[in-house]
Amino acid sequence: AQSVTQLGSHVSVSEGALVLLRCNYSSSVPPYLFWYVQYPNQGLQLLLKYTTGATLVKGINGFEAEFKKSETSFHLTKPSAHMSDAAEYFCAVSLNNDMRFGAGTRLTVKP
Amino acid sequence: DTGVSQNPRHKITKRGQNVTFRCDPISEHNRLYWYRQTLGQGPEFLTYFQNEAQLEKSRLLSDRFSAERPKGSFSTLEIQRTEQGDSAMYLCASSRLTVEQYFGPGTRLTVT
């Protein structure tokens, strides 16, 4: 079955700095990949997704992710962090409607 | 679309009591999912409906858990004889024919 590993349960950056959240997946066939964000006491909001086609995917709030098949990675980046980006981020992999989530990375943004 | 809604948002119950949660998906979404999320973890799949048919259930869904989607619209998740280990956030998501799932705000269950 497919699975996701998020490297780093906590990431702290300064406001204006680059955000890099790491995600590696395991799947027997090319899966669909997602990044979701969760704010405290709320559900998950879709940031971006990769299904097919262009490997660099742009999402909401200035985030983007690149699908690298050779590295089985789907890292999330944002050039300049805002205070409002502080949240929990989840990478997910989906195969045949079976979606599996990583354990999450908590992003802290320091002023 | 008004989004996925879940009720109640919070539920505190005593061990051994039964609880029921409701999920209203985005209208015309034929797929509905239930997940459980514990502190510091990602959501774990519980079960999945396509229209009114329950197509898949996780091993996490013990005999005390039951889910229904009687008319292919809203869904309920019932937990019987709650245990402290059932304390978690229960998330509902829906989708149409596309792969991305849209999540509700969740129901936080605390079993005392």
Chai-1 contact restraints between the chains, C-beta under 6 A:
chainA,res_idxA,chainB,res_idxB,connection_type,confidence,min_distance_angstrom,max_distance_angstrom,comment,restraint_id
A,Y32,B,V99,contact,1.0,0.0,6.0,A-B,restraint_1
A,Q42,B,P105,contact,1.0,0.0,6.0,A-B,restraint_2
A,G43,B,L91,contact,1.0,0.0,6.0,A-B,restraint_3
A,G43,B,F103,contact,1.0,0.0,6.0,A-B,restraint_4
A,G43,B,G104,contact,1.0,0.0,6.0,A-B,restraint_5
A,G43,B,P105,contact,1.0,0.0,6.0,A-B,restraint_6
A,G43,B,G106,contact,1.0,0.0,6.0,A-B,restraint_7
A,L44,B,F103,contact,1.0,0.0,6.0,A-B,restraint_8
A,L46,B,E100,contact,1.0,0.0,6.0,A-B,restraint_9
A,K49,B,E100,contact,1.0,0.0,6.0,A-B,restraint_10
A,F90,B,G42,contact,1.0,0.0,6.0,A-B,restraint_11
A,S94,B,V99,contact,1.0,0.0,6.0,A-B,restraint_12
A,F101,B,G42,contact,1.0,0.0,6.0,A-B,restraint_13
A,F101,B,P43,contact,1.0,0.0,6.0,A-B,restraint_14
A,G102,B,G42,contact,1.0,0.0,6.0,A-B,restraint_15
A,A103,B,Q41,contact,1.0,0.0,6.0,A-B,restraint_16
A,A103,B,G42,contact,1.0,0.0,6.0,A-B,restraint_17
A,G104,B,G42,contact,1.0,0.0,6.0,A-B,restraint_18
